[in-house]
Amino acid sequence: FDIARFQRFFEIHVAGFARLARLLVARSGGAPLSLFYPSSAFVDARYAQSEAGIDFSFANDYVQTTKQASGRAGLRYTSDVLDLTAAYSLADTNRAYDSPSFGYAYDSRNQQAELRGKWKVAGPVAVLFGAGHVWDRYEGTFDARQTARQANGYLLADVTFGSANIAAGARIDHHSRFGDAW
């Protein structure tokens, strides 16, 4: 047991969360927060397998076989003022193209971490925000292993009056191979 490490943990996770809760209550005009940490947790998993025939007039007929296993886990926090979702997902895909004279296989792994939320500022005004990071790895029969990373963030102000909605925001995406885009 390391007392210094425990104190750092407490200051960040316990005292920091308490300060955030007090700030949110103050911003909401004193309305109570429904604090249950976390409000919910979720886990899902999926496996899919498919086979499709591809008829090319310029080449032999191909059969595409795809197998994918994927899953996602995360936490949701919900209060009268703030909704947050933090999640991590993973997908492994194996795809093969087979014909009588030619074959090609492709394997990939995609990992993603994301945080998104909605801050209900006051009345009809809300701020939506989020950030994420994606790690991709792929390789094929004739292709060396490749990797790519993507990061993004967004902020959107939203005002709703009945069925009318006005929104303004900004988003930035960064790709390790292609650069930035707004």
N, C-alpha and C positions, 0 to 999 in steps of 0.2 A: 504494500500500500504506500503510495506516494502522496503526501499531504499537499504538496505544491500542485501536482497534477489535478487532484480533486478540487482544490480551490479555483484553478483555471476553468475546469469543467463547470463548477457551480456558477462562477461569474458570467460565463458565456451563456450556458443553457438554462439555468434557473433564474438568476437575477436578471439576465438580459431579456428573457421571456416575460418576466414580471414587469419590467420597464416598458416593453412593447405593449402589453395588455393595458397598463395605465394610460399610455399615450392614446391607444385606440378608444378607450372609454372617454377620455377627455375630448377627443375629436368628434365622438358621436353624441356629444351633449350630455354625457353622463348615463346613457343607456347601458344596461349591463351586458357584458359579453357572456355568451353561453360557452364556457370553457370546459372542454373535455378533450384531453390531449392524448392521442389524436382523435378527431371526431370519428374517423373510420379508416380502416385499412383494406386494401384489396389486392388480390392475387388472381391472375388468370393465366391459362396455358392453352395452347392450340397446336394441333398437328394436322397437316394437310398433305395429301398426295394426289397428284393428277397426272393424266396422260392425254396428250393431244396429238393428232396426226396433222402434219403440215405438208400440203401439196404444193411443191414448187414446180413450175413448168420448165425451169432451166436446170434443175438438178433432180437427184433422186428424192423420193418421198422420205421425209423425216418423221420420227416419233420423238416428241418432247416429253420427258418425264421430269416432274418437279416434286420434291419433298421438302417441306418446311416445318420446322418446330419453332415456336415462338412463345414468349411469355412476358408478362408485365406485372410489376408489384409497386405499390405505392401507399401513400398516406393522404387523406383528405382532412382538412380542418375547415370547419364552418362556424361562423358566428353571425351576429346581426350586422356586423360591419365588414368582416373580412372572410373571404373564401380562398383557400390555398389548396393546391394539389401538387405533390412532389411524387415523381414516378421514375422508375428505371425499367427499360425493356431490352429484350435480347431476341434476335431472330437468326437462325441458322438455315440457309437455303442450299439445296443441292439440286442442280438442273443438268440434265443430260439430253443431248440431241443425238439420236442414232439413226443411221440409214444403212442400207446394204453395203455401201462402199466407204462410209465416212462416219466418224463419231467425234463428239466434242462434249466435254463436261465443264461445269462451272460451279464453284463453291463460294459461298459468301457468308459473312457474319456481320450483323448490324447491331450495335449497342447504342442506346439512347438514354440520356438523363434529362429530365425537364422539371421546371418549376413554373407554375402559372397561377394567377390569382385574379381576384376582383375585390377592389376596395370600394365599398359603398360610402362615398364621401358624405353626401347629404341629399335628402330628397331624391330628385331625379338624376343626380350626378354620380357617376361611378368612374373609376379608373381601372382598366384591365391591363395586366402586365404579364410578362413571362420571359423565360430564358431557357435555352436548351443547348445540349452538346451531343453530337452524333459521331460515333467512331465506326468506320466501314473498313472491312478487309475482304478482298476478293482475289480469286486466282482461277485459272482455267487450264485446260489441257495444253494449250500452246501459249499461255500467258503467265508470266512470273507473278508472284504475289505482289499485290498493290494495296496501299492503304490511303484513306482520305479521312479528314476530320471536318466537321461543320459545326459552327457555333452561331447562335442567333439570340436576339433579344427584341422585345417590342413593348410599346407603351401606347395606350389608346384611351382618350377621354371620351366618355359616352354620356349623352344627355337624352333622356326619354320623357316624352310628354304624351301619354296615352299610347296611340299607335304610331306616333311620329318619333323619329330617332335621328339625332345628329351625332356624328362621331368624327374625331380627328385623331390621327396617331402617326407613329413612326415605327419602322422596323429595320433592323440591320441584320444581314446574314454574312458570315465569313466562311469561305470554303478554302481548305488548305491548298487546293490546286488552282482555283479560279479567282480567288481574292474576295473583295467585299462588294456587297450590293445593298442599296438602301431601298 
